[in-house]
Structure formats: C-alpha cells, structure tokens
Amino acid sequence: MDKHEIDAVMDWAKSTDLVELSYKEGGKSFSYSKTPSPARAVCSFPGRHLTAVPCPGVGVFQWNEPGAPKRAAQGQPVAKGDLLGLVEGAGKPARVEAPCAGVVLSVCVEAGQTVQYGQPLFFLNATP
C-alpha cells in the first residue's frame, strides 16, 4: 500500500468507533490503535421541547456494530425509531432508538463508556 491508500484507510478508521486496526499483506504491514476519549461532563439542559433518550440497560455504549460509522451526531435530524447506538451487556446488544422525531441537541456518551439503566445518552429537540 502507498501513503495515499494508508491515509484513506486511516481516515475511514477515525470515522468509526474502532480502537484497534491491523493490516498485513505480503511482507508489509501496519497497525493503528487509539485510546478512548475520557468521559465528558453531563449535558446541559437545552430547551423546552427536550426529550431525553435513556439507556435501555447496563453495559458499554457503542455507536454501532464494529467498523460501522456513527449514526447520531449533534445537530443531526433523526426520525422516530432511528438507531442512535447500542449498549453491549450480557446477551444481545440493546438498541438505543430515537423515541421521537427531532434533532440531536446533546450527545452525553462516548463509545466504550460504561452506562447505567435510565442514564440519559442523548437529548433531542423534539419536532412538535
């Protein structure tokens, strides 16, 4: 692989929640790893049409299946039922879905963060 191909792979890896990536072809190889970012402060209370998206269970929050891009970001519009993330605990991962249509105002969780049942993960500005 040349530098441009590696740069393209690295740009893709940074857009996902991957924390480690290794590649080997013939006698050439590279690896990439990043440390998860520290937990952020609790979100502020943004408005009157505020809808909290609570955590459906206890576990570790992930944006999506490994290698898939984020689906929810601050300022992004969402429809009712849109997948915002996953909580991996004992058994099958629990889906975190938008309870209503609106715009993501605050993201209160990072990939790899341990979360508790009922903890607000997102705040949406609900569309009336």
C-alpha positions in Angstrom: 0.0 0.0 0.0 1.2 3.5 -0.7 0.8 6.5 1.6 -2.4 7.7 0.0 -4.1 4.3 0.4 -3.0 4.2 4.0 -4.2 7.7 4.6 -7.6 6.7 3.1 -7.8 3.7 5.5 -6.8 5.9 8.5 -9.5 8.5 7.6 -12.1 5.7 7.5 -10.9 4.2 10.8 -11.2 7.6 12.5 -14.8 7.9 11.4 -15.7 4.7 13.2 -15.6 3.6 16.8 -12.7 1.2 16.1 -10.0 1.3 18.8 -7.5 -1.0 17.0 -6.8 -2.0 13.4 -4.1 -4.2 11.9 -3.3 -4.9 8.2 -0.7 -7.2 6.7 -0.1 -8.0 3.0 3.0 -9.9 2.0 6.0 -8.5 3.9 4.3 -5.1 4.6 2.0 -4.3 7.5 0.8 -1.5 9.7 -1.3 -1.2 12.8 -3.3 1.6 14.4 -4.7 1.9 17.9 -6.3 4.8 19.8 -7.2 5.2 23.4 -10.9 6.0 24.1 -11.5 9.6 25.0 -12.3 10.4 28.6 -15.9 10.7 29.7 -17.4 14.1 29.1 -19.3 16.2 31.6 -23.1 15.8 32.0 -25.0 17.6 29.3 -26.7 20.9 29.9 -30.5 21.4 29.8 -31.1 22.8 26.3 -34.8 23.7 25.9 -38.5 23.1 26.4 -39.1 20.5 23.6 -36.3 18.4 25.2 -36.6 14.7 25.1 -34.1 12.5 26.9 -33.0 9.2 25.3 -32.4 6.9 28.3 -30.1 4.0 28.4 -32.0 0.7 27.9 -29.8 -1.4 30.2 -26.4 -1.7 31.9 -23.3 -2.2 29.7 -20.9 -0.5 27.4 -22.1 2.1 24.8 -21.1 1.7 21.2 -22.1 3.8 18.2 -22.9 0.8 16.0 -21.6 -2.6 15.1 -17.7 -2.6 14.9 -16.5 -0.8 11.8 -19.8 1.0 11.1 -19.9 4.8 11.2 -21.7 6.9 13.8 -25.4 7.4 13.1 -26.1 10.1 15.6 -24.2 13.4 16.0 -25.0 16.8 17.5 -27.2 18.8 15.1 -28.3 15.8 13.1 -32.0 15.3 12.4 -33.4 11.8 13.4 -36.7 10.1 12.8 -38.7 8.1 15.4 -37.1 4.7 15.7 -33.7 5.6 14.2 -30.8 3.7 15.6 -28.6 6.0 17.7 -26.3 3.4 19.3 -26.0 0.1 21.0 -25.5 -0.9 24.6 -23.5 -4.1 24.9 -24.2 -6.0 28.1 -24.9 -9.6 28.9 -26.5 -11.2 25.9 -27.7 -9.5 22.7 -26.8 -5.7 22.4 -29.7 -3.4 23.2 -30.6 -0.9 20.6 -30.8 2.8 21.5 -33.5 4.3 19.3 -34.9 7.8 18.9 -38.2 7.9 20.8 -39.5 10.7 18.6 -38.5 12.7 15.5 -36.3 15.7 16.1 -32.7 17.0 16.2 -29.9 15.7 18.3 -29.0 18.5 20.7 -26.6 16.8 23.0 -24.6 13.6 23.0 -23.8 12.6 26.6 -21.8 9.5 26.0 -18.7 8.2 24.1 -18.0 4.9 22.5 -16.6 2.5 25.0 -18.1 4.3 28.0 -19.9 2.2 30.7 -23.5 3.2 31.0 -26.3 2.6 33.5 -30.0 1.8 33.0 -32.0 5.1 32.6 -28.9 7.3 32.2 -29.5 10.0 29.5 -27.4 9.2 26.5 -28.8 11.9 24.2 -31.1 14.9 24.3 -33.3 15.5 21.3 -35.2 18.7 20.4 -38.5 17.0 19.6 -40.3 18.1 16.5 -43.8 19.2 17.6 
